[in-house]
Amino acid sequence: MIGITVLLFDYLKGAVPVTLASYLFGIEGWQLVPVAIAPVAGHAFSIFLKFEGGKSITTSFGIWTGVTLWEAPTLLGVFLGIIYFIQLRDSWNFAIAMICLLVYLIARQFPYPVVTIWACNMLIFCLKSWSELRLKPSLRPWLIKYLQNHR
């Protein structure tokens, strides 16, 4: 139960300020970029934890809720779920899901500030996950076995 509460607060840490800025105060375009990146950066490099912190995955879902309401976090979740089923390393799962989200944002012709939010979000995530991202992606053992048996 505590874990779910922590996830909820991490999500709200990103969703509340960005949603309020965007939909209540009408902040959009380039002005929304620092508002959206601040929760991710604050989570990843917390001043309360000597600039240590988490990878900001849950907070990222929150900021994308504020930027696009349901669209980006839903797709990011679907991409992450599919990739998690196939690939073993958690940091690679999120990185690949974020790349899929970028392709979607470009295909849907989201404005440059939204793509900039994506780039900053991805940069922070990569900085926090570099040690795991240095390792090559790895398929799940059941998938390797399946592929070996069906050549």
Contacts in CASP RR format, 6 or more apart in sequence:
PFRMAT RR
TARGET T0000
AUTHOR 0000-0000-0000
METHOD contacts of the structure
MODEL  1
MIGITVLLFDYLKGAVPVTLASYLFGIEGWQLVPVAIAPVAGHAFSIFLK
FEGGKSITTSFGIWTGVTLWEAPTLLGVFLGIIYFIQLRDSWNFAIAMIC
LLVYLIARQFPYPVVTIWACNMLIFCLKSWSELRLKPSLRPWLIKYLQNH
R
7 58 0 8 1.000
10 43 0 8 1.000
10 58 0 8 1.000
10 59 0 8 1.000
11 58 0 8 1.000
11 59 0 8 1.000
11 61 0 8 1.000
11 62 0 8 1.000
11 65 0 8 1.000
12 62 0 8 1.000
13 39 0 8 1.000
13 43 0 8 1.000
13 59 0 8 1.000
13 62 0 8 1.000
14 39 0 8 1.000
14 40 0 8 1.000
14 59 0 8 1.000
14 62 0 8 1.000
14 63 0 8 1.000
14 65 0 8 1.000
14 66 0 8 1.000
15 61 0 8 1.000
15 62 0 8 1.000
15 63 0 8 1.000
15 65 0 8 1.000
15 66 0 8 1.000
17 35 0 8 1.000
17 38 0 8 1.000
17 39 0 8 1.000
18 32 0 8 1.000
18 35 0 8 1.000
18 36 0 8 1.000
18 39 0 8 1.000
18 62 0 8 1.000
18 63 0 8 1.000
18 65 0 8 1.000
18 66 0 8 1.000
18 67 0 8 1.000
19 65 0 8 1.000
19 66 0 8 1.000
21 27 0 8 1.000
21 32 0 8 1.000
21 35 0 8 1.000
22 28 0 8 1.000
22 32 0 8 1.000
22 35 0 8 1.000
22 66 0 8 1.000
22 67 0 8 1.000
23 66 0 8 1.000
27 35 0 8 1.000
28 113 0 8 1.000
29 111 0 8 1.000
29 113 0 8 1.000
29 114 0 8 1.000
30 113 0 8 1.000
30 116 0 8 1.000
32 67 0 8 1.000
32 113 0 8 1.000
32 117 0 8 1.000
33 113 0 8 1.000
33 116 0 8 1.000
33 117 0 8 1.000
33 120 0 8 1.000
36 63 0 8 1.000
36 66 0 8 1.000
36 67 0 8 1.000
36 117 0 8 1.000
36 120 0 8 1.000
36 121 0 8 1.000
37 63 0 8 1.000
37 117 0 8 1.000
37 120 0 8 1.000
37 121 0 8 1.000
37 124 0 8 1.000
39 56 0 8 1.000
39 59 0 8 1.000
39 62 0 8 1.000
39 63 0 8 1.000
40 56 0 8 1.000
40 59 0 8 1.000
40 60 0 8 1.000
40 63 0 8 1.000
40 120 0 8 1.000
40 121 0 8 1.000
40 124 0 8 1.000
40 125 0 8 1.000
41 56 0 8 1.000
41 124 0 8 1.000
42 56 0 8 1.000
43 53 0 8 1.000
43 54 0 8 1.000
43 56 0 8 1.000
43 59 0 8 1.000
44 53 0 8 1.000
44 54 0 8 1.000
44 55 0 8 1.000
44 56 0 8 1.000
44 124 0 8 1.000
44 125 0 8 1.000
44 127 0 8 1.000
44 128 0 8 1.000
45 51 0 8 1.000
45 52 0 8 1.000
45 53 0 8 1.000
46 52 0 8 1.000
46 53 0 8 1.000
53 128 0 8 1.000
54 128 0 8 1.000
55 91 0 8 1.000
55 94 0 8 1.000
55 125 0 8 1.000
55 128 0 8 1.000
55 129 0 8 1.000
56 121 0 8 1.000
56 124 0 8 1.000
56 125 0 8 1.000
56 128 0 8 1.000
57 94 0 8 1.000
57 125 0 8 1.000
60 76 0 8 1.000
60 98 0 8 1.000
60 121 0 8 1.000
60 125 0 8 1.000
61 73 0 8 1.000
61 76 0 8 1.000
61 77 0 8 1.000
62 73 0 8 1.000
63 117 0 8 1.000
63 121 0 8 1.000
64 72 0 8 1.000
64 73 0 8 1.000
64 76 0 8 1.000
64 101 0 8 1.000
65 72 0 8 1.000
65 73 0 8 1.000
67 114 0 8 1.000
67 117 0 8 1.000
68 110 0 8 1.000
68 114 0 8 1.000
72 101 0 8 1.000
72 104 0 8 1.000
72 105 0 8 1.000
75 100 0 8 1.000
75 101 0 8 1.000
75 104 0 8 1.000
76 97 0 8 1.000
76 98 0 8 1.000
76 101 0 8 1.000
77 97 0 8 1.000
79 96 0 8 1.000
79 97 0 8 1.000
79 100 0 8 1.000
79 101 0 8 1.000
80 93 0 8 1.000
80 94 0 8 1.000
80 97 0 8 1.000
81 93 0 8 1.000
81 97 0 8 1.000
83 92 0 8 1.000
83 93 0 8 1.000
83 96 0 8 1.000
83 97 0 8 1.000
83 100 0 8 1.000
84 90 0 8 1.000
84 93 0 8 1.000
85 140 0 8 1.000
86 139 0 8 1.000
86 140 0 8 1.000
86 143 0 8 1.000
87 93 0 8 1.000
87 96 0 8 1.000
87 137 0 8 1.000
87 138 0 8 1.000
87 139 0 8 1.000
87 140 0 8 1.000
88 137 0 8 1.000
88 138 0 8 1.000
88 139 0 8 1.000
88 140 0 8 1.000
88 141 0 8 1.000
89 132 0 8 1.000
89 135 0 8 1.000
89 137 0 8 1.000
89 138 0 8 1.000
90 132 0 8 1.000
91 129 0 8 1.000
91 132 0 8 1.000
91 133 0 8 1.000
92 132 0 8 1.000
92 133 0 8 1.000
92 137 0 8 1.000
92 138 0 8 1.000
94 125 0 8 1.000
94 129 0 8 1.000
95 122 0 8 1.000
95 125 0 8 1.000
95 126 0 8 1.000
95 129 0 8 1.000
95 133 0 8 1.000
96 137 0 8 1.000
98 118 0 8 1.000
98 121 0 8 1.000
98 122 0 8 1.000
98 125 0 8 1.000
101 118 0 8 1.000
102 115 0 8 1.000
102 118 0 8 1.000
102 122 0 8 1.000
105 114 0 8 1.000
105 115 0 8 1.000
105 118 0 8 1.000
106 115 0 8 1.000
126 133 0 8 1.000
139 147 0 8 1.000
END
